[in-house]
Amino acid sequence: MTRPLSRRRRNREDGFTLLEMLVVIAIIGLLMAIVGPQVLAQLNKAKTHAAKIQIVSTESALDEFQADVGRYPTQAEGLAALTTAPPGTIGWNGPYSKPVPPDPWGQPYHYQNPGKHGEIDIYTLGSDNAEGGTGSASDVGNWQGAQGG
């Protein structure tokens, strides 16, 4: 005896069994366990690289400021001097850059004049926002050069 046509269709349209679903979830879990850390590591490297690029760009704008004014912005003037003329500054011909964005971890860049590593220091403290650290938590500054870390 043959099954009615409607019964055959319903069998073809049945969903996955619980065992099949568990196998798929286990495979996805294994893939995430293997691939996930690699993706996060690349994301952290990209953030560090972005910080280096922003620092180089900011340093270039500060050099333009220094060429026009004859000095770098004071510690009190800070990086805001790149977009707004500090009161009483002679020779300012800016703006030298757009407002400096926060670092890739959402913190403002640090500016020191005089710097510890050079005439001026521009740096970020990394993902942990604390001095020192390794990996994405390491400090990134203009004294390290384009390839420094």
N, C-alpha and C positions, 0 to 999 in steps of 0.2 A: 504494500500500500504506500502511496506517495503522500508526502506532506502537502498541505495546502500551500499555495504560493505566498500567502501572507505570513505563514510561519517561517518559511525560508528567508524572507526579507528581514524579519525581526532578528534572526540569528546573525545575519551579516551586520546588522546595525548594533549589535550588543557592544557595550563598552569593554574596556580593558579589565582584566581580573585584578584582584588585589595584589597578587604575586607579581604580575607584570608591572604594575605601578611601583611596587617596592624595588624591583630590579632597576627601573629607570631612575628612580630617586637615588638609589645607591650609586649608580654610574655618574649621575650629575654631581653628587657629593664628592666622589673620588676626583672627578675633573676639577672641581673647585679647590679641593685640597692641594692639588698639584699646580694648577695654573694661578690660583688666587694670590699666593705670595709673590710670584713673579710679576704679576700685574701691579701689585702695590709697590714693589721695589722700583719698577719703571716709573710709576707715578711720582715717587719721592725723588728720583733722579731728575725728572722733568721739572719739579718744583725748585730744586737746587739750581739747575741750569737757568731757569727763568729768573731767579734771584740774581745770579751772576750777570745776566744780560741787563736787568734793570739797574744794577749798581754801576755797570760800565756806562750806561746811558746817562745816569745822574752825574757821574764823575765828569763826563764830557760837557754837560750843561754847566757844572761848577767851574770847569776850565774856561768856558766862554765868559762867565761872570767875572772870573779873575782877570781875564784879558781886558775887559772893559773897565772894571772898577779898580784894578790894581791890587786886589786882595780877594781872598775867599770870604764867603759870609762868616760872620762871627758865630760862635756857639749859640748866642742868644737869638740871632737872626734865623739860623737854621736853614733847612731846605726850602722854607717858604720864600726866601729871598730870590729864588729862581723864578717865581711867578709874580711876585709883588715887590716893587722897589722899597727897600728899607728906608725909613726916614733919614734924610740928610746924606744919602749916598749919591756921590757925584760920579757920572759916567755910566750909570745903569742904563742899559739899552735892551732890556728884556721885553717880554718874558723869555727866558732861556729854555723853558720846558713847560709842559703841562704840569699840573700838580702831581707830585710824586705819589704813585699809588702805594698802598700797603704791600708788604712783602707777600709771597705766595701763601704764607700761613696766617695772613690777616693782621699782622703787626706792623707798626710804622718802622721805616728804616731808621737806623741810628746814625747820627752825624756828630763828629767830634772835630773841633778846630781849637787848638792844635791836636793832631792825631797822635796816637801811640805808635803807629806803624809808618807814618809819613806825615806830610804837611797837613793833610786832612784824612779822616777815616770815614767811610760810608760802609755800613754793614748791617746784617741781620743776624739774629741769634738762632735762627733755624726753628724747627717745629716745636721745640721745647721752650723757646723764648728765655733761655738761660745760657750763660757763658759756657763755652766748651761743648762737649757732646760729640757723638759720632753719627755717621749716616745722615739722615734727614734732620737730626738734631744738632748737627755741627754748624758752627758759625761760618758765614760767608761774607768776605769783605773785599774792598778794592785793593788791598795790599797783596792779595793772593793771585792776582792776574787772572786772565781769561780761563786758564786751565787749572787754577788752584782749587783746593778743596779743604 
